[in-house]
């Protein structure tokens, strides 16, 4: 009996040992596979994309697809097998004949896409299990789901994001030609290629002069020879041009290099992670044809970085603004800024850096970009100020929609992002702002006061040559939402409660809708604790007014836009109460924050003091 027990124990031990060995072997293999996929992802992207993402099953990875140049879409369908050879025709030949096929099925058969494919019609990809883990790992490195991007068609269709009336808007037939400039730095290949295919497939070919890719010193090897070969074999000759910058110079310089090598009547700058929508170009060109001094902006839709879903607002358009911290933010159009129909052109304030169109000669006349700025940051504000102050205009074209992957920058800035942005900001405000405006910016960026912004003489001469208006004109006529805290006031600075030493605070609120008013320990930084009592009795921040929604004691005051809001009026004497005129209630302070209470001269929490009083 004991013998059999010993045999059983030895067998059990051997079984456990073998099982453990198998588990370890399996784990080792899986780790090796994952490492290979992780390290090798993208190595053969430019040939695998056509097979796996778009023409699945037509050829083994790495092989050049055969093609029938000039074959009809019907022949492609009838063959049951998409084939491709290197595209041989020129862009001039392709532009001249709207019916001509180029030989690339991702272009020739566009519009007959299989709607069941992942990502089609702008749908997103939902990943689970190991795929989700793999995608999450890649997102942490690239700030976008490159794994999902590789699995959806390069030539996918997107939903029509336009207002319904855009379908019937007529455009002139003799619109100018366009050069599209796309700088990139280590952009994921499938995302870059999808940007290009969206332009080719959804742009009238007679309007597209060229697509210029500017490689700003990318380190990713797939963006070198592989990209050159892909462009040479997949697009008509002369359509896509690649300019190489030996070492990284930054987005601003890359755009300028693209501009210098462009030939179109109109210039449009893109990011390398965009997808254009249906009939996106004609609305922009029509604005410029009507007035060559117009800069026309497309409406940016949202490509979700985690799923690559193309999302948009059905009945809303974004407007852009900024505050004295030079924070660029999205807001909405006032009713008085919307025309008789949703698709009517709307006047803009400032611009995003990409997806705008400008006449090439006007761009030169206006001084292109500030060549002294570095890398990226601030150029969109500076250019918008310059356009408005020097004789141009900036508009939103509601019928032009362009999808954009909104993400934080996945790479470092040479010299540090904060230092580069402040350098660029300093150049912009020293040229365009007046002393009272600069003071509000420097209050938030004290180190910027003594920062060396380089030689500004050329930009100053340009300003004089163009006979540009003062910055106060921009504030009064273009962006009246932004208030100069020390102008036309009886008191300004921080509003301090004399009993608690807490100051009114806006918590950096930027938007127009009502938001609670706060009180925090006084630090006197105007970006959050800057308040003014104006000569017309408004108690306000740089972007909102203090208002009362409930006209009874115990109500909590709110912050709301001063143009579309109720514009409540207040009275105040130095070191005394702040009184709401309509109700006669006083601004008080309790543990929860500001509160409206019945005025009491003995209530020490109702006594307030501004930093500065103006006689």
Buried (B, 14 or more C-beta within 10 A) or exposed (E): EEEEEEEEEEEEEEEEEEEEEEEEEEEEEEEEEBEEEEEEBBEEBBBBBBBBBBBEEBBEEEEEBEBBBEBEBEEBEEEEEBBBBBBBBBBEBBBEEEEBBBBBBBBBBBEEBEEEBBBBEBBBBEBEEEBEEBBEEBBEEBBBBBBBBBBBBBBBBBBBBBBEEBEEBEBEEEBBBBBBBBBBBBBBBBBBBBBBBBBBBBBBBEBBBBBBBBBBBBEBEBBBEBBBBBBEBBBBBBBBBBBBBEEBBBBBBBBBBBBEBBEBBBBBBBBBBBBBBBBBBBBBBBBBBEEBBBBBBBBBBBBBBBBBBBBBEEEEBBBBBBBBBBEBBEBBBEEEBBEEEBBBBBBBBBBBBBBBBBBBEBBEBBBBBBEBBBBBBBBBBBBBBBBBBBBBBBBBBBBBBBBBBEBEEBEEBBEEBEBBBBBBBBBBBBBBBEEEBBBBBBBBBEEBEEBEBBEBEEBEEBBEEBEBBEBBEBBEEBBEBBBBBBBEBBBBBBBBBEEBEBBBBBEEBBBBBBBBBBBBEBEEBBBBBBBBBBEEBBBBBBBBBBBBEEEEBEBBBBBBBBEBBBBBBBBBEEEBBBBBEEBEBBBBBEEEBBBBBEBEEEBEBBBBBBBEBBE
